[in-house]
Structure formats: C-alpha cells, structure tokens
Amino acid sequence: MDIYIKQVENPQNWDTELQKYEASLFLSHAWLDALKGVDKVPVYFMFYRDNQVLGMLAGLERVMGKGPQKQLFFFSGIACKSKDVDLLKYCKKSLLNYAINKRYFRVIFKSYDYTRFVRAKVKRLSEFQRSECVINLNRSTEQLEKSINRDFRRRARKSAREGVEIKQSHSPELLDKLFELLDLTQKTRIQKGYGKYRSLTMPFLDYEQMQNLLARGNANLYYAQYKGEIVSIQFVFYSIGRSYGLLMGTNSTGYKISAPSLLFIESIKFLKNKGCQSYNLGGVPLGKKHDGVRKYKLDMGAEIFFSSEETTGFLLSPLKKYNALLNLKDMLTSSPLPWRLKKMLFNGMRVFLKGKEHY
C-alpha cells in the first residue's frame, strides 16, 4: 500500500476536516495552538494514497533536552478514515520513515480521547495499555439521566437540596482557586491510599496554556458554590464537537455534601447544550487498585475505551546507544519491585538520558 505524507503548512481548516474522522480532540488546531511555544511547534500531517486523504495526525515538534535533537510528540494516534488494521499499520510505517528522513530522533504517541483505537502493531513501536471513560452525549437528556446510577443521582439531588449551586465561567481568575482545590484533593486521595501523584498529568499543560484555552473559548470552568464558597471546580476542554475533563478539585466540605456528583451531572447538560457529542471523563489506570475510580465514572453512564500509548526508541545515532536503558526502563515499569527502588533506578537513568528520553 503506497501511502505518503504531506505536512500541512496552513491548518486554518484543519479542525473542520478533522471532525469527519471522529478523531481525538487533542489532534485539533485549537488544542495545539494553545500549547505552542519556543520549544514546542505544532505540526499537521495528512496521509495520502493516489491523492486521496486516508488519515490525519497532528502534534508537536519539540526539542529533546537541551537539543539540538528533535522528536515528534502526538497526544493521540492517527485518525484514519476507517478502522482498518492494515491501513493503520501502513500509516505508522510511513510516519516512522518520514521521521527518520527528516532527522527526528524519536516518535511518541499518547492516546488521549482515542476512542477509535485498533491494535496495529508495528516494529519499533512499544506499547503501554491504558483506558478512558467516555459519556455518549448523542442521547436525549432523559436517556442520559437514566444511564446514571441511581445512587449517584440521589447524591446529586441531596447536594441540590443542601443549597449547592452550579455555575460556569471562562474567567482565568478562578484558576488559582482550582489549583488550591487540586492540592486538597490530592491530600484526600493520599489519605485513602492512592499514593502521591502529580495533579497536572496532561503533558505540557500548565497555568499559561490553561489561560490560553479559556481566552480562546475552548475551555470552561464549571464550579459548585455552597454558602458563598466554591467547593468544587472542573476544568473542561472542548473542540471539534468533543469534550474532555482535564482537572477537578474539591475540598472536604464539597465531598461531604456530594458537590462533585451534582457538578458532574450539570456539566454533562451544559456540554450537551453546547453541542458536544462526547464527554471524556479522563483516564483510569488498569488494575484492581483503581476499581473505585473506575466504578465512579461508570456510574455516571460512561463507557470504557481501551487504547495503547506507543513509543519508539531512539531512531538515529548518536542517541541509539541509549536504547538499552529505555528497554530496561520498560522492564522495570512492569516488574514487581517496590516503587521506592524503581524510583531510585529511574532517577539514575535520567542522569544518563539527560532529559532526552520522553516527556
């Protein structure tokens, strides 16, 4: 299958075309343009055969460590016209050849909002499985409410009776409050045995990029207010008819009065009225340890979608010599060693890799 790639220099109509593919919203111009910077340049590719477009892909060209080497970083996999395994394989191979020819030292695929995933293994790409929970908004409000677990709805009604009000805002001034609530949420989850984690898990997303998304009208802050105090906030990104809950923070009062339950239900209605066709509640790590988080999201009427992140080793010299370390890191990740020992070994590897291995 003779597939070739063209880089799109003017992505003005990119998002309009992307909607035809049921693609991840993280391939959109709206997302990538908000994240761009001196060391992160958006790139847009189309996959062709006989002058017919078969797929689309967009991401970031970024410097590795202190440079001068560069890598290609994609938040989601290739959006193909059909869920054909062979087509996806040929598109991946075409991209890897393109990367080598253009002197990109590494290619990284994340899988955020990749709901059309099909497994198409290609040599040089290693996999890491993950899952996300997505609510289908292409239903009536009545159908959506019926799909939500009865206890979840009961908690939401109780929260409304307590006097909780749900509001929305584009104001960046609320971001400081969100970060305060994120810290409180992290402390609560640590107490429940989930361990310490980074509140900002989305690659390259920080305060400045969140301000950009709000200013461009591609994100909203939905919040629960109780007796004049904001007790819970969600930061939701939306584009090309899809939406994704990136962050949520709640304080102890908010948890006590079930504010998140009411906030989730009302934000679903807001997003449906905005014209979104799906609402992705974010990733859930695999394994029994996270059954509670998974059940909470499924109780909201969500469906689980499985996918895989894919990553090459270093494709070109002189960095190829570090691939043995990357392989060792993959082995350690899946090993039963204690986390403290793993962390110590990972930190040692970073010294040798000098920030070049990954985001």
Order of alpha helices (4+ residues) and beta strands (2+ residues): beta-alpha-alpha-beta-beta-beta-beta-alpha-beta-beta-alpha-alpha-beta-alpha-alpha-beta-beta-beta-alpha-alpha-beta-alpha-beta-alpha-alpha
